[in-house]
Amino acid sequence: MRILLAEDEKALSKALVKIFEKNNYSVDAVFDGEDALAYLETGCYDVAVLDIMMPKKDGISVLKQIRAEGSKIPVLMLTAKSEIEDRVLGLDSGANDYLPKPFDTRELLARIRSISRTKSESDTKLSVGNIMLDRATFALSSPTGSFRLANKEYQMMEYLMVNPRRIISTDMFMEKIWGYDNEAEIHVVWVYISYLRKKLATLGANIQIKSTRNAGYSLEDCDD
């Protein structure tokens, strides 16, 4: 899952980025409302975490604009303000949840999980063929064993398992997982595909990551 974090306190932003990455989220961090709006309008994010008090454009203004443009992205508001009126304003403007500072890391992560959960994703486990991916523990398993996936491995495998038999291009992987302005080389996708293929083979998977020339990768049954 990919998160946009808009927080102008750079020390806090840096700490939150580490927390999110440790929990297998990809995160882009910006420090003002104008950049937050630009990233949300051009990037592919699953959740936005917006501070209310930001320079150039406040979080409520960013939220109102993306909602006016039709965006349904789940939004968690972060702010030092704890008055009821401020919470009501944020929620009425289209926020999915509201977390006043200071907050406990466990509560932050729980609220992220809550607002990003949909009916189709309410189960923490994904299954395709004889392979299961546990979203809570990041374990990829089969009846013969399991691996705990690292950050990018987990995100790529989740992307493939949510979209079985759909071809996902290298550019789509790069945008979804590394971010459109990340400096990673495009061949990094192939490297992680290779890691996942080896793990699937070791697990005796009856599914495979198939490459389609000049198109991308898809998760298919081994007999396809």
FIKOLZA-1660 file (N, C-alpha, C; in steps of 0.1 Angstrom, whole numbers, plus 5000, padded with zeros to 4 digits):
% residues 224
   i   px   py   pz ch aa at
   1 5008 4988 5000  A  M  N
   1 5000 5000 5000  A  M CA
   1 5009 5012 5000  A  M  C
   2 5004 5022 4993  A  R  N
   2 5012 5035 4991  A  R CA
   2 5005 5046 4998  A  R  C
   3 5013 5054 5006  A  I  N
   3 5008 5065 5014  A  I CA
   3 5014 5078 5010  A  I  C
   4 5006 5088 5009  A  L  N
   4 5011 5102 5008  A  L CA
   4 5010 5108 5022  A  L  C
   5 5022 5112 5027  A  L  N
   5 5022 5119 5040  A  L CA
   5 5025 5134 5038  A  L  C
   6 5016 5142 5043  A  A  N
   6 5018 5157 5042  A  A CA
   6 5019 5162 5056  A  A  C
   7 5031 5165 5061  A  E  N
   7 5034 5169 5075  A  E CA
   7 5046 5179 5074  A  E  C
   8 5043 5191 5079  A  D  N
   8 5054 5202 5078  A  D CA
   8 5064 5201 5089  A  D  C
   9 5062 5194 5100  A  E  N
   9 5072 5192 5110  A  E CA
   9 5082 5181 5105  A  E  C
  10 5094 5185 5100  A  K  N
  10 5102 5176 5093  A  K CA
  10 5107 5164 5102  A  K  C
  11 5110 5167 5115  A  A  N
  11 5114 5156 5124  A  A CA
  11 5103 5146 5125  A  A  C
  12 5091 5150 5127  A  L  N
  12 5079 5141 5128  A  L CA
  12 5077 5134 5115  A  L  C
  13 5078 5141 5104  A  S  N
  13 5077 5134 5091  A  S CA
  13 5087 5123 5089  A  S  C
  14 5099 5126 5093  A  K  N
  14 5110 5116 5091  A  K CA
  14 5107 5104 5100  A  K  C
  15 5102 5106 5112  A  A  N
  15 5099 5095 5121  A  A CA
  15 5087 5087 5115  A  A  C
  16 5077 5093 5110  A  L  N
  16 5065 5086 5104  A  L CA
  16 5069 5078 5092  A  L  C
  17 5078 5084 5084  A  V  N
  17 5082 5076 5072  A  V CA
  17 5089 5063 5076  A  V  C
  18 5097 5064 5086  A  K  N
  18 5104 5052 5091  A  K CA
  18 5094 5042 5097  A  K  C
  19 5084 5047 5104  A  I  N
  19 5073 5038 5109  A  I CA
  19 5066 5031 5098  A  I  C
  20 5061 5039 5088  A  F  N
  20 5054 5033 5077  A  F CA
  20 5062 5023 5069  A  F  C
  21 5074 5026 5066  A  E  N
  21 5083 5017 5059  A  E CA
  21 5086 5004 5067  A  E  C
  22 5087 5005 5080  A  K  N
  22 5090 4994 5088  A  K CA
  22 5078 4984 5088  A  K  C
  23 5066 4990 5085  A  N  N
  23 5054 4982 5085  A  N CA
  23 5049 4979 5070  A  N  C
  24 5059 4979 5061  A  N  N
  24 5057 4975 5047  A  N CA
  24 5048 4984 5039  A  N  C
  25 5048 4997 5042  A  Y  N
  25 5041 5007 5034  A  Y CA
  25 5051 5014 5026  A  Y  C
  26 5047 5018 5014  A  S  N
  26 5055 5028 5006  A  S CA
  26 5050 5042 5010  A  S  C
  27 5059 5051 5011  A  V  N
  27 5054 5065 5015  A  V CA
  27 5062 5075 5008  A  V  C
  28 5055 5086 5003  A  D  N
  28 5060 5098 4998  A  D CA
  28 5057 5109 5008  A  D  C
  29 5067 5117 5012  A  A  N
  29 5065 5127 5022  A  A CA
  29 5066 5141 5015  A  A  C
  30 5057 5150 5018  A  V  N
  30 5058 5164 5014  A  V CA
  30 5055 5172 5026  A  V  C
  31 5059 5185 5025  A  F  N
  31 5059 5194 5037  A  F CA
  31 5050 5206 5036  A  F  C
  32 5042 5207 5025  A  D  N
  32 5032 5218 5024  A  D CA
  32 5020 5214 5016  A  D  C
  33 5009 5221 5018  A  G  N
  33 4997 5217 5011  A  G CA
  33 4997 5218 4996  A  G  C
  34 5004 5227 4990  A  E  N
  34 5005 5228 4976  A  E CA
  34 5011 5215 4970  A  E  C
  35 5022 5211 4976  A  D  N
  35 5028 5198 4971  A  D CA
  35 5019 5186 4974  A  D  C
  36 5012 5186 4985  A  A  N
  36 5003 5175 4988  A  A CA
  36 4993 5174 4977  A  A  C
  37 4987 5186 4973  A  L  N
  37 4977 5185 4963  A  L CA
  37 4982 5181 4950  A  L  C
  38 4994 5186 4946  A  A  N
  38 5001 5182 4933  A  A CA
  38 5003 5167 4933  A  A  C
  39 5008 5161 4944  A  Y  N
  39 5011 5147 4945  A  Y CA
  39 4998 5139 4944  A  Y  C
  40 4988 5143 4951  A  L  N
  40 4975 5136 4951  A  L CA
  40 4969 5136 4937  A  L  C
  41 4971 5147 4930  A  E  N
  41 4964 5148 4917  A  E CA
  41 4972 5140 4906  A  E  C
  42 4985 5137 4908  A  T  N
  42 4993 5131 4898  A  T CA
  42 4998 5117 4902  A  T  C
  43 4997 5114 4914  A  G  N
  43 5002 5101 4919  A  G CA
  43 4991 5091 4921  A  G  C
  44 4995 5079 4925  A  C  N
  44 4986 5067 4927  A  C CA
  44 4988 5063 4941  A  C  C
  45 4979 5068 4950  A  Y  N
  45 4980 5065 4964  A  Y CA
  45 4968 5058 4970  A  Y  C
  46 4970 5050 4980  A  D  N
  46 4959 5042 4986  A  D CA
  46 4954 5050 4998  A  D  C
  47 4962 5058 5005  A  V  N
  47 4958 5065 5017  A  V CA
  47 4966 5079 5017  A  V  C
  48 4959 5089 5022  A  A  N
  48 4966 5102 5024  A  A CA
  48 4965 5105 5039  A  A  C
  49 4977 5109 5044  A  V  N
  49 4977 5114 5058  A  V CA
  49 4981 5129 5058  A  V  C
  50 4971 5137 5062  A  L  N
  50 4973 5152 5060  A  L CA
  50 4973 5159 5073  A  L  C
  51 4983 5167 5076  A  D  N
  51 4983 5176 5087  A  D CA
  51 4974 5188 5084  A  D  C
  52 4967 5193 5093  A  I  N
  52 4958 5204 5091  A  I CA
  52 4966 5217 5089  A  I  C
  53 4975 5220 5098  A  M  N
  53 4982 5232 5098  A  M CA
  53 4995 5231 5090  A  M  C
  54 4994 5234 5077  A  M  N
  54 5006 5234 5068  A  M CA
  54 5007 5247 5061  A  M  C
  55 5020 5250 5057  A  P  N
  55 5022 5263 5049  A  P CA
  55 5016 5261 5035  A  P  C
  56 5014 5273 5028  A  K  N
  56 5009 5274 5015  A  K CA
  56 4994 5270 5013  A  K  C
  57 4990 5259 5018  A  K  N
  57 4976 5254 5017  A  K CA
  57 4974 5245 5029  A  K  C
  58 4964 5248 5037  A  D  N
  58 4962 5239 5048  A  D CA
  58 4955 5226 5044  A  D  C
  59 4956 5216 5054  A  G  N
  59 4951 5203 5051  A  G CA
  59 4936 5202 5047  A  G  C
  60 4928 5210 5054  A  I  N
  60 4913 5211 5051  A  I CA
  60 4911 5215 5037  A  I  C
  61 4918 5226 5032  A  S  N
  61 4917 5231 5018  A  S CA
  61 4921 5220 5008  A  S  C
  62 4932 5213 5011  A  V  N
  62 4936 5202 5002  A  V CA
  62 4925 5191 5002  A  V  C
  63 4920 5188 5013  A  L  N
  63 4909 5177 5014  A  L CA
  63 4897 5182 5006  A  L  C
  64 4892 5194 5008  A  K  N
  64 4880 5199 5001  A  K CA
  64 4883 5198 4986  A  K  C
  65 4895 5202 4981  A  Q  N
  65 4897 5203 4967  A  Q CA
  65 4897 5189 4961  A  Q  C
  66 4904 5179 4967  A  I  N
  66 4904 5166 4961  A  I CA
  66 4890 5159 4961  A  I  C
  67 4883 5162 4972  A  R  N
  67 4869 5157 4972  A  R CA
  67 4860 5163 4961  A  R  C
  68 4862 5176 4959  A  A  N
  68 4855 5183 4948  A  A CA
  68 4858 5178 4935  A  A  C
  69 4871 5173 4933  A  E  N
  69 4875 5167 4921  A  E CA
  69 4871 5152 4919  A  E  C
  70 4864 5147 4929  A  G  N
  70 4859 5133 4928  A  G CA
  70 4868 5123 4934  A  G  C
  71 4879 5126 4941  A  S  N
  71 4888 5116 4947  A  S CA
  71 4881 5110 4959  A  S  C
  72 4882 5097 4960  A  K  N
  72 4876 5089 4971  A  K CA
  72 4887 5083 4980  A  K  C
  73 4899 5088 4978  A  I  N
  73 4910 5082 4986  A  I CA
  73 4908 5084 5001  A  I  C
  74 4910 5073 5009  A  P  N
  74 4908 5075 5023  A  P CA
  74 4918 5085 5029  A  P  C
  75 4913 5094 5037  A  V  N
  75 4922 5104 5043  A  V CA
  75 4921 5104 5058  A  V  C
  76 4933 5104 5064  A  L  N
  76 4934 5106 5079  A  L CA
  76 4940 5120 5081  A  L  C
  77 4934 5128 5090  A  M  N
  77 4938 5141 5093  A  M CA
  77 4947 5140 5106  A  M  C
  78 4959 5146 5106  A  L  N
  78 4967 5147 5118  A  L CA
  78 4968 5162 5121  A  L  C
  79 4966 5165 5134  A  T  N
  79 4967 5179 5138  A  T CA
  79 4969 5180 5154  A  T  C
  80 4975 5191 5157  A  A  N
  80 4977 5194 5172  A  A CA
  80 4964 5199 5178  A  A  C
  81 4954 5203 5169  A  K  N
  81 4941 5207 5174  A  K CA
  81 4933 5196 5178  A  K  C
  82 4927 5197 5190  A  S  N
  82 4918 5186 5195  A  S CA
  82 4904 5191 5198  A  S  C
  83 4901 5203 5195  A  E  N
  83 4887 5208 5198  A  E CA
  83 4877 5200 5189  A  E  C
  84 4865 5198 5195  A  I  N
  84 4855 5191 5188  A  I CA
  84 4851 5198 5175  A  I  C
  85 4851 5212 5175  A  E  N
  85 4848 5219 5162  A  E CA
  85 4857 5216 5151  A  E  C
  86 4870 5214 5154  A  D  N
  86 4880 5211 5144  A  D CA
  86 4878 5197 5138  A  D  C
  87 4875 5188 5147  A  R  N
  87 4873 5174 5143  A  R CA
  87 4860 5173 5134  A  R  C
  88 4850 5180 5138  A  V  N
  88 4838 5181 5130  A  V CA
  88 4840 5187 5116  A  V  C
  89 4848 5198 5116  A  L  N
  89 4851 5204 5103  A  L CA
  89 4859 5194 5094  A  L  C
  90 4869 5187 5099  A  G  N
  90 4876 5178 5091  A  G CA
  90 4867 5167 5086  A  G  C
  91 4859 5161 5094  A  L  N
  91 4851 5150 5090  A  L CA
  91 4840 5155 5080  A  L  C
  92 4834 5166 5083  A  D  N
  92 4824 5172 5073  A  D CA
  92 4830 5175 5060  A  D  C
  93 4843 5178 5060  A  S  N
  93 4850 5181 5047  A  S CA
  93 4854 5169 5039  A  S  C
  94 4852 5157 5045  A  G  N
  94 4854 5145 5037  A  G CA
  94 4865 5136 5043  A  G  C
  95 4870 5139 5055  A  A  N
  95 4880 5131 5061  A  A CA
  95 4874 5118 5065  A  A  C
  96 4882 5107 5065  A  N  N
  96 4877 5094 5069  A  N CA
  96 4879 5092 5084  A  N  C
  97 4890 5099 5089  A  D  N
  97 4893 5097 5103  A  D CA
  97 4901 5109 5108  A  D  C
  98 4903 5110 5121  A  Y  N
  98 4910 5122 5126  A  Y CA
  98 4918 5118 5138  A  Y  C
  99 4931 5122 5139  A  L  N
  99 4940 5117 5150  A  L CA
  99 4947 5129 5155  A  L  C
 100 4944 5134 5167  A  P  N
 100 4951 5145 5173  A  P CA
 100 4965 5141 5178  A  P  C
 101 4975 5151 5177  A  K  N
 101 4988 5149 5182  A  K CA
 101 4988 5153 5197  A  K  C
 102 4997 5146 5205  A  P  N
 102 5005 5135 5202  A  P CA
 102 4997 5122 5201  A  P  C
 103 5002 5112 5194  A  F  N
 103 4995 5100 5193  A  F CA
 103 5004 5088 5194  A  F  C
 104 4998 5077 5197  A  D  N
 104 5006 5064 5198  A  D CA
 104 5007 5058 5185  A  D  C
 105 5019 5053 5182  A  T  N
 105 5022 5047 5169  A  T CA
 105 5012 5035 5166  A  T  C
 106 5009 5027 5176  A  R  N
 106 4999 5016 5173  A  R CA
 106 4986 5021 5169  A  R  C
 107 4981 5032 5175  A  E  N
 107 4968 5038 5171  A  E CA
 107 4969 5043 5157  A  E  C
 108 4980 5050 5154  A  L  N
 108 4981 5055 5140  A  L CA
 108 4980 5044 5130  A  L  C
 109 4987 5033 5132  A  L  N
 109 4987 5022 5122  A  L CA
 109 4974 5015 5122  A  L  C
 110 4967 5014 5133  A  A  N
 110 4954 5008 5134  A  A CA
 110 4944 5017 5126  A  A  C
 111 4945 5030 5127  A  R  N
 111 4936 5038 5120  A  R CA
 111 4939 5038 5105  A  R  C
 112 4951 5037 5101  A  I  N
 112 4955 5035 5087  A  I CA
 112 4949 5022 5081  A  I  C
 113 4950 5012 5089  A  R  N
 113 4944 4999 5084  A  R CA
 113 4929 5000 5083  A  R  C
 114 4923 5007 5093  A  S  N
 114 4909 5008 5093  A  S CA
 114 4903 5016 5081  A  S  C
 115 4909 5028 5078  A  I  N
 115 4903 5036 5067  A  I CA
 115 4907 5030 5053  A  I  C
 116 4917 5021 5052  A  S  N
 116 4921 5016 5039  A  S CA
 116 4914 5003 5037  A  S  C
 117 4906 4998 5047  A  R  N
 117 4900 4985 5045  A  R CA
 117 4887 4987 5038  A  R  C
 118 4884 4978 5028  A  T  N
 118 4872 4978 5020  A  T CA
 118 4865 4965 5023  A  T  C
 119 4853 4963 5018  A  K  N
 119 4845 4951 5020  A  K CA
 119 4853 4939 5013  A  K  C
 120 4858 4942 5001  A  S  N
 120 4865 4932 4994  A  S CA
 120 4879 4928 5000  A  S  C
 121 4884 4937 5009  A  E  N
 121 4897 4934 5015  A  E CA
 121 4896 4933 5030  A  E  C
 122 4884 4929 5035  A  S  N
 122 4882 4929 5049  A  S CA
 122 4890 4917 5055  A  S  C
 123 4892 4907 5048  A  D  N
 123 4900 4896 5053  A  D CA
 123 4915 4900 5052  A  D  C
 124 4922 4896 5062  A  T  N
 124 4937 4899 5062  A  T CA
 124 4945 4890 5054  A  T  C
 125 4938 4879 5049  A  K  N
 125 4946 4869 5041  A  K CA
 125 4941 4869 5027  A  K  C
 126 4951 4868 5017  A  L  N
 126 4948 4867 5003  A  L CA
 126 4952 4853 4999  A  L  C
 127 4944 4847 4991  A  S  N
 127 4948 4833 4986  A  S CA
 127 4946 4833 4971  A  S  C
 128 4956 4827 4964  A  V  N
 128 4955 4824 4950  A  V CA
 128 4962 4810 4948  A  V  C
 129 4955 4801 4942  A  G  N
 129 4960 4787 4941  A  G CA
 129 4963 4782 4955  A  G  C
 130 4975 4776 4957  A  N  N
 130 4978 4770 4970  A  N CA
 130 4987 4780 4978  A  N  C
 131 4987 4792 4974  A  I  N
 131 4996 4803 4981  A  I CA
 131 4987 4812 4988  A  I  C
 132 4991 4816 5000  A  M  N
 132 4984 4825 5009  A  M CA
 132 4993 4836 5013  A  M  C
 133 4988 4849 5013  A  L  N
 133 4996 4860 5018  A  L CA
 133 4988 4866 5029  A  L  C
 134 4995 4867 5041  A  D  N
 134 4989 4872 5053  A  D CA
 134 4993 4887 5054  A  D  C
 135 4983 4896 5053  A  R  N
 135 4986 4910 5053  A  R CA
 135 4990 4915 5067  A  R  C
 136 4987 4907 5077  A  A  N
 136 4990 4912 5091  A  A CA
 136 5005 4908 5094  A  A  C
 137 5009 4897 5089  A  T  N
 137 5023 4892 5093  A  T CA
 137 5033 4893 5081  A  T  C
 138 5028 4896 5069  A  F  N
 138 5036 4897 5057  A  F CA
 138 5042 4883 5053  A  F  C
 139 5035 4872 5058  A  A  N
 139 5040 4859 5055  A  A CA
 139 5034 4854 5042  A  A  C
 140 5042 4849 5033  A  L  N
 140 5038 4842 5021  A  L CA
 140 5039 4827 5024  A  L  C
 141 5028 4819 5022  A  S  N
 141 5029 4805 5026  A  S CA
 141 5022 4796 5017  A  S  C
 142 5025 4783 5018  A  S  N
 142 5018 4772 5012  A  S CA
 142 5017 4761 5022  A  S  C
 143 5011 4750 5018  A  P  N
 143 5011 4738 5028  A  P CA
 143 5025 4733 5031  A  P  C
 144 5035 4737 5024  A  T  N
 144 5048 4731 5027  A  T CA
 144 5057 4741 5035  A  T  C
 145 5053 4753 5037  A  G  N
 145 5062 4763 5044  A  G CA
 145 5058 4777 5042  A  G  C
 146 5067 4786 5047  A  S  N
 146 5063 4800 5046  A  S CA
 146 5076 4809 5046  A  S  C
 147 5075 4821 5041  A  F  N
 147 5085 4831 5041  A  F CA
 147 5079 4844 5046  A  F  C
 148 5086 4852 5054  A  R  N
 148 5082 4865 5058  A  R CA
 148 5088 4875 5047  A  R  C
 149 5079 4881 5040  A  L  N
 149 5084 4890 5029  A  L CA
 149 5089 4903 5034  A  L  C
 150 5100 4908 5027  A  A  N
 150 5105 4921 5030  A  A CA
 150 5095 4932 5023  A  A  C
 151 5097 4944 5026  A  N  N
 151 5088 4955 5023  A  N CA
 151 5083 4954 5008  A  N  C
 152 5093 4956 4999  A  K  N
 152 5089 4957 4985  A  K CA
 152 5084 4944 4979  A  K  C
 153 5090 4933 4984  A  E  N
 153 5085 4919 4980  A  E CA
 153 5071 4918 4984  A  E  C
 154 5067 4922 4996  A  Y  N
 154 5053 4920 5001  A  Y CA
 154 5044 4929 4992  A  Y  C
 155 5048 4941 4990  A  Q  N
 155 5039 4950 4982  A  Q CA
 155 5037 4945 4968  A  Q  C
 156 5048 4940 4962  A  M  N
 156 5046 4935 4948  A  M CA
 156 5037 4922 4948  A  M  C
 157 5040 4913 4958  A  M  N
 157 5032 4901 4958  A  M CA
 157 5017 4904 4961  A  M  C
 158 5014 4914 4970  A  E  N
 158 5001 4918 4972  A  E CA
 158 4994 4923 4960  A  E  C
 159 5001 4932 4952  A  Y  N
 159 4996 4938 4940  A  Y CA
 159 4992 4927 4930  A  Y  C
 160 5001 4917 4929  A  L  N
 160 4998 4906 4919  A  L CA
 160 4986 4897 4924  A  L  C
 161 4986 4895 4937  A  M  N
 161 4975 4886 4942  A  M CA
 161 4961 4893 4942  A  M  C
 162 4961 4906 4944  A  V  N
 162 4949 4913 4943  A  V CA
 162 4944 4913 4929  A  V  C
 163 4953 4912 4919  A  N  N
 163 4949 4913 4905  A  N CA
 163 4954 4900 4897  A  N  C
 164 4949 4888 4902  A  P  N
 164 4954 4876 4895  A  P CA
 164 4950 4876 4880  A  P  C
 165 4959 4871 4872  A  R  N
 165 4957 4870 4857  A  R CA
 165 4956 4883 4850  A  R  C
 166 4959 4894 4857  A  R  N
 166 4959 4907 4851  A  R CA
 166 4974 4911 4848  A  R  C
 167 4977 4915 4836  A  I  N
 167 4990 4920 4833  A  I CA
 167 4993 4933 4839  A  I  C
 168 5004 4934 4847  A  I  N
 168 5008 4946 4854  A  I CA
 168 5021 4950 4848  A  I  C
 169 5022 4962 4842  A  S  N
 169 5034 4967 4836  A  S CA
 169 5044 4971 4846  A  S  C
 170 5057 4971 4841  A  T  N
 170 5068 4976 4849  A  T CA
 170 5065 4990 4854  A  T  C
 171 5060 4999 4845  A  D  N
 171 5057 5012 4849  A  D CA
 171 5046 5013 4860  A  D  C
 172 5037 5004 4860  A  M  N
 172 5026 5004 4870  A  M CA
 172 5032 4999 4883  A  M  C
 173 5041 4990 4883  A  F  N
 173 5048 4986 4896  A  F CA
 173 5056 4998 4901  A  F  C
 174 5063 5005 4892  A  M  N
 174 5072 5016 4897  A  M CA
 174 5063 5027 4903  A  M  C
 175 5052 5030 4897  A  E  N
 175 5043 5041 4902  A  E CA
 175 5037 5037 4915  A  E  C
 176 5032 5025 4915  A  K  N
 176 5024 5020 4927  A  K CA
 176 5033 5018 4939  A  K  C
 177 5045 5013 4937  A  I  N
 177 5053 5009 4948  A  I CA
 177 5065 5018 4951  A  I  C
 178 5071 5023 4941  A  W  N
 178 5083 5031 4943  A  W CA
 178 5080 5046 4942  A  W  C
 179 5069 5050 4936  A  G  N
 179 5065 5064 4934  A  G CA
 179 5071 5070 4922  A  G  C
 180 5063 5079 4916  A  Y  N
 180 5067 5084 4903  A  Y CA
 180 5079 5093 4903  A  Y  C
 181 5083 5098 4914  A  D  N
 181 5095 5106 4915  A  D CA
 181 5107 5099 4922  A  D  C
 182 5106 5086 4924  A  N  N
 182 5116 5078 4930  A  N CA
 182 5128 5077 4921  A  N  C
 183 5140 5076 4926  A  E  N
 183 5152 5075 4918  A  E CA
 183 5156 5061 4915  A  E  C
 184 5148 5051 4919  A  A  N
 184 5151 5037 4917  A  A CA
 184 5151 5034 4902  A  A  C
 185 5161 5026 4897  A  E  N
 185 5161 5022 4883  A  E CA
 185 5150 5012 4880  A  E  C
 186 5145 5012 4868  A  I  N
 186 5133 5004 4864  A  I CA
 186 5136 4989 4865  A  I  C
 187 5149 4985 4863  A  H  N
 187 5152 4971 4864  A  H CA
 187 5150 4965 4878  A  H  C
 188 5148 4974 4888  A  V  N
 188 5146 4969 4902  A  V CA
 188 5133 4960 4902  A  V  C
 189 5123 4963 4893  A  V  N
 189 5111 4955 4893  A  V CA
 189 5115 4940 4889  A  V  C
 190 5123 4938 4879  A  W  N
 190 5127 4925 4875  A  W CA
 190 5134 4918 4887  A  W  C
 191 5143 4925 4894  A  V  N
 191 5150 4919 4905  A  V CA
 191 5141 4914 4916  A  V  C
 192 5130 4921 4919  A  Y  N
 192 5121 4917 4929  A  Y CA
 192 5112 4906 4924  A  Y  C
 193 5108 4906 4911  A  I  N
 193 5101 4895 4905  A  I CA
 193 5109 4882 4906  A  I  C
 194 5122 4883 4904  A  S  N
 194 5131 4872 4905  A  S CA
 194 5131 4866 4919  A  S  C
 195 5132 4875 4929  A  Y  N
 195 5131 4871 4943  A  Y CA
 195 5118 4863 4946  A  Y  C
 196 5107 4868 4941  A  L  N
 196 5094 4862 4944  A  L CA
 196 5092 4849 4937  A  L  C
 197 5098 4848 4925  A  R  N
 197 5097 4835 4917  A  R CA
 197 5104 4824 4925  A  R  C
 198 5116 4828 4930  A  K  N
 198 5124 4818 4938  A  K CA
 198 5116 4813 4950  A  K  C
 199 5109 4822 4957  A  K  N
 199 5102 4819 4969  A  K CA
 199 5090 4810 4965  A  K  C
 200 5083 4813 4955  A  L  N
 200 5072 4805 4950  A  L CA
 200 5076 4791 4947  A  L  C
 201 5087 4790 4940  A  A  N
 201 5093 4777 4936  A  A CA
 201 5096 4769 4949  A  A  C
 202 5102 4775 4958  A  T  N
 202 5106 4768 4971  A  T CA
 202 5093 4763 4978  A  T  C
 203 5082 4771 4977  A  L  N
 203 5070 4768 4984  A  L CA
 203 5062 4757 4977  A  L  C
 204 5066 4753 4965  A  G  N
 204 5059 4744 4957  A  G CA
 204 5046 4750 4952  A  G  C
 205 5046 4762 4948  A  A  N
 205 5034 4769 4943  A  A CA
 205 5028 4763 4931  A  A  C
 206 5015 4763 4930  A  N  N
 206 5009 4759 4917  A  N CA
 206 5005 4771 4909  A  N  C
 207 5010 4783 4913  A  I  N
 207 5009 4795 4905  A  I CA
 207 5023 4800 4902  A  I  C
 208 5023 4809 4892  A  Q  N
 208 5036 4814 4887  A  Q CA
 208 5035 4829 4883  A  Q  C
 209 5046 4836 4884  A  I  N
 209 5046 4850 4878  A  I CA
 209 5051 4849 4864  A  I  C
 210 5042 4851 4855  A  K  N
 210 5044 4850 4841  A  K CA
 210 5048 4863 4835  A  K  C
 211 5058 4864 4826  A  S  N
 211 5062 4876 4820  A  S CA
 211 5056 4876 4805  A  S  C
 212 5050 4887 4801  A  T  N
 212 5045 4889 4788  A  T CA
 212 5054 4899 4781  A  T  C
 213 5061 4896 4770  A  R  N
 213 5070 4905 4764  A  R CA
 213 5064 4918 4760  A  R  C
 214 5071 4929 4764  A  N  N
 214 5066 4942 4761  A  N CA
 214 5053 4946 4768  A  N  C
 215 5049 4938 4778  A  A  N
 215 5036 4941 4784  A  A CA
 215 5038 4942 4799  A  A  C
 216 5043 4931 4805  A  G  N
 216 5044 4931 4820  A  G CA
 216 5044 4918 4826  A  G  C
 217 5039 4917 4838  A  Y  N
 217 5039 4904 4846  A  Y CA
 217 5024 4902 4851  A  Y  C
 218 5021 4889 4852  A  S  N
 218 5008 4885 4857  A  S CA
 218 5010 4872 4865  A  S  C
 219 5000 4870 4875  A  L  N
 219 5000 4858 4883  A  L CA
 219 4991 4848 4876  A  L  C
 220 4996 4836 4872  A  E  N
 220 4988 4827 4865  A  E CA
 220 4990 4813 4871  A  E  C
 221 4981 4804 4868  A  D  N
 221 4982 4790 4871  A  D CA
 221 4994 4784 4864  A  D  C
 222 5000 4775 4870  A  C  N
 222 5012 4769 4864  A  C CA
 222 5010 4761 4851  A  C  C
 223 4997 4757 4849  A  D  N
 223 4994 4749 4837  A  D CA
 223 4989 4758 4826  A  D  C
 224 4989 4771 4828  A  D  N
 224 4984 4780 4817  A  D CA
 224 4995 4782 4807  A  D  C
% end
